[in-house]
């Protein structure tokens, strides 16, 4: 018998940003893993610390079913569309991370951009963490905040240097961790893409390139339709 979805709305930080946590996200997660194993993975852009493969559109629509109501209730978005969806595997060794990959990030400045992260790795370690920039207090970055956020970051990096090579796992001199949502098989989390966040990758987590063994996620990016 397939376990039913369980949805919980949480809030984090001083900005009270919503994070929707969905357990038992899809009825057959193994089908997604099997599909990922058939896909050719490769590097995609300069920011993701690993390899990716596109998810077939038909599969995307199946696992998005039933989310319209919670998206409208929590984020105030009644009409939106999928920007892109990827199978993703973290594979980059900590020592090989680029400077930008050693900092929390945001996916875009638009408040109407959402990120849906679906954990498919069997190893229940790490997760996704949310952060606050210590100097500005920002937990999200929109177009109005971006100049100050960037200026603060440039000043701090010039003063103290770039973070040492390695994945972020907790507080840093520049950023304070305000929430952590652990990786759990077939759990998904939904949040605004302009929040400061990053993958939480513990040192003992395997970085396999095999979708059946590595830190496999499905990353879907959604955007509110223009009025």
C-alpha positions, 0 to 999 in steps of 0.5 A, spaced: 500 500 500 502 506 497 503 511 503 499 518 503 502 524 502 503 528 508 504 536 508 507 540 513 508 548 512 514 550 516 517 557 517 524 559 518 528 565 520 526 573 522 523 573 515 518 568 517 519 565 510 515 559 508 518 552 507 513 546 505 515 539 507 512 534 503 513 526 506 511 520 501 512 525 495 511 520 489 507 514 490 513 510 486 520 513 487 524 507 485 521 509 478 524 516 478 531 513 480 530 507 475 529 513 470 535 517 472 539 511 471 537 511 464 539 518 463 546 521 460 548 526 466 553 531 465 556 538 468 551 544 467 553 551 469 558 553 473 554 553 480 551 546 481 557 542 484 555 536 480 552 533 474 545 533 472 540 530 467 533 533 464 527 530 467 522 528 462 516 533 462 511 527 462 514 525 469 514 532 471 507 533 471 505 527 474 509 529 481 507 536 481 499 534 481 496 536 487 500 542 489 496 548 486 492 549 492 498 549 497 502 553 492 496 558 492 495 558 500 502 558 502 506 563 497 500 566 494 501 564 487 495 562 483 498 561 476 505 559 474 509 554 470 515 550 470 522 553 468 526 547 468 527 540 472 533 536 473 536 530 476 541 532 480 547 528 483 552 532 488 559 529 485 564 535 486 570 533 492 570 539 497 577 541 495 575 542 488 569 547 489 569 553 486 569 560 490 561 561 489 560 554 491 562 555 498 557 560 500 549 560 500 546 562 494 539 564 491 536 561 485 533 568 483 531 575 485 524 574 483 519 573 489 515 569 485 520 564 483 519 557 487 524 551 488 522 544 489 527 539 491 525 532 492 530 527 495 531 520 492 538 518 495 537 512 500 542 515 505 539 519 510 544 524 511 545 532 510 539 536 507 538 543 505 539 549 509 537 556 510 541 562 512 542 569 514 547 574 512 550 576 518 552 583 516 545 585 513 540 580 516 538 578 510 535 571 509 532 573 502 535 577 496 530 581 491 532 586 486 531 592 492 536 588 496 541 585 491 546 591 491 547 592 499 547 584 499 553 584 494 556 590 497 556 587 503 559 580 501 564 584 497 567 588 503 567 581 507 571 577 502 576 583 501 577 583 509 577 576 510 578 572 504 574 567 501 571 561 505 576 555 505 574 549 500 569 545 503 561 544 503 558 549 508 555 545 514 553 550 519 554 557 521 560 561 518 563 567 519 559 571 514 552 567 514 548 564 520 544 557 519 537 559 521 534 552 519 536 545 516 531 540 513 534 533 513 534 529 507 529 523 507 528 518 502 522 521 498 521 527 502 520 534 498 521 541 500 518 547 497 521 554 498 522 561 495 528 561 490 530 568 493 531 565 500 539 564 501 540 556 502 545 551 500 545 543 500 548 541 507 553 535 505 556 532 511 564 529 510 562 522 510 556 523 505 558 519 499 559 523 492 557 517 487 556 518 480 551 512 480 544 515 481 542 509 484 547 510 490 549 517 490 545 524 493 540 524 487 535 529 487 530 532 483 530 539 482 524 543 479 524 551 478 517 554 478 515 561 476 509 565 477 506 567 471 506 575 469 499 578 471 
